Amino acid sequence: MIRIYIISHKPDSRRRLSVKTRLILIAILFVVINLIFYFGFDSSDESESSIEIDDKNYKAYYEQGVILFLQNNIEEAIKLYSKSIDIKPTANAYNDRASCYRNLQQYEKAISDYKSAILLDENLAFLYNNLAGIYRLNDDGEKAMNNYTIAITKNPDYEIAYNKRGDRKRTRLNSSHKPLSYAVFCF
C-alpha cells in the first residue's frame, strides 16, 4: 500500500535570512540604486535647461538649492535659497543659506541668516547649534556656549549640542590653565 503525505509549508516568522542571502540582497539593492542614479539623473546641459521652476514656488527653489549645495555648487545654491526666501521666508531656507555662507567663510552673513531663521522658528534646536558653531569659529566662546545651552534647552535629546558644548568647555579649561614651570634640581 502506498501512502501519500501532503506537507503544507507554513511561513515561519522566526526563520531568518542567512548572512550570505542578506549580503546578496544588499548588493542587489546597491546595484539597482546606482543604476537609478546613473540613468535617472543626467548632469548634461540639456537636463539643466529642461528644468523649469515655477517662479512662485518657494519649495522648488529651496529644493534645487539643496541639490546644488550637495553638489558643492555653493554660489548657485545661495542664489536659489535667496529666491526661495524672497518668495516665502522659512527657517530652513535661511539655515541652509547660512550654511553656504559658513562654507565660504562669510561668517557675518551666516550669523545674520541664522538669527533670521531663529526669528522665524525659535523652537528649532539645530539653529542655535549652528549659530554656536559660527561663534566658535569666530573665537567667541561665550556666545557659542550660550547658544549650545539654548539648543539643549529647546531639545534635551540633542546630543550634538551636548558634545559641542562639552568640547567647548574642555577647550576653554585647557586654554585657561597656564603651563606650570618645573625646576629641575640636580644633587
Salt bridges, closest charged atoms under 4 A:
ASP12 OD1 - ARG14 NE 3.37
GLU76 OE2 - LYS79 NZ 3.06
ASP113 OD2 - ARG97 NE 2.57
ASP140 OD2 - LYS143 NZ 3.82
ASP167 OD2 - ARG136 NH2 2.47
ASP167 OD1 - ARG170 NH2 2.27
